[in-house]
Amino acid sequence: MDPTTSSAYVYSRSAAVDQLEDWDLLLSVSAGSLSQEVCSEDQGAEEKSKFKSRLVSAWNSVKYGWSLKQKSKFNKSSPLTMLGKTYNLKDGGDKERFRHSFASFLWLTYRRGFPQLPGSSLTTDSGWGCVLRTGQMLLAQGLLIHLMPADWTWSVRYRAIKDDLDLLYPADGAACGWTAEEGGNKRGRKLSVGSLLDRPMEATHRRVVAWFADHPTAPFGIHKLVELGRSSGKKAGDWYGPSIVAHILKKAVTASVDLPNLVVYVAQDCTIYLQDVRGLCERPLPQSWKSVIILVPVRLGGQELNPSYIACVKKLLMLQCCIGIIGGKPKHSLFFVGFQDDHLLYLDPHYCQPTVNIKKDNFPLESFHCKYPRKMTFSRMDPSCTIGFYAKGQNEFELMCAAVNEAVSTSAEAYPMFIFSEEKRWDVEEESILLTNSITYIQRNNELNNEDSNSMDEFVLI
């Protein structure tokens, strides 16, 4: 196998389809000593699957670990926009605020070594779970906005790494409340007022991270998402599209007992039905509206992105109600959070890391945050994506609708990305998912014989 193309190869096919191809040569060599033993056919297939998973994990770690450390260059003379905030990188304060804000996103990547996924022997999602991971990142951003104070960022007190794009401690360490003997004597630590105030926020931060743990009991972990995907005809090792993931996220939040004041709405047929959203959010007085995350699956072109939509995507990323985009480039899912000039800013899940045991006290958080902003040109963006928005209450919801509607209605050269309707749509969500899946299977089967197809999702352009 050509290692320069193996990532796209793994991403575009399920584990079950390709397990008997190029990996067989490697397996026949390493398993030679076992050929003398009498093993059942099922045991052999399971060993082969585990061996392949280890190879894929190792390759992704090497490939994306290397590229992750290659710093993207940003234009200091152009403003950089990230989820409703604009930064002037010429200004030292703005540059530092950008670093803080970017490092505060939850970075959810491939993991290895977790308990077996439902209905399979897989202990890693490397090579097939990237859309689930970008979906997790979008949901995590919505939860942080929902639960944390406005403008919260991950405090520099909880990490100290010196790098050009890292968050740095003050030179004297005084502002962070550390004594010179901190490393050797925890009782010598001086807690500032800011540190004491950060403690509840850091506890909430850790709680949100734990919800996405790679463990069967985590409400938004990979195990739960794979389990919920079964009703849509998906299983561990399958390819998931942005539209399917949107519905899985909705089911996960609905099933969670930790978020009674939050609902998720998924747009149907590129339409947000306002009566349906209000029906989800309204509660009898004196209770307040429920907060809502709105997910809008769209397709912005045929096989390639229609350039007419680029200006609209930029306008949506300029809105503070936007919580990101589950998207990517063909066969390579990414989480888009901003842009500068003609480049999208993103977090990449294609870096396989060991599973973190979140049940340990003060489990390490560094692997859940990314310090390297990356970017790519808009022209490489896959047309299939899911856009996310968040509204805290009723007033915020009405303001969000007005702002988003204005942003998507400004393109004169293309149909609107999606629309708002005051009508109520009858409940056909499950039917639409099954219909979507039937389209998925037809197209995916065709794609197995068509490596040039670069469509990332499964629904038809209307």
Disulfide bonds with the S-S distance in Angstrom:
none
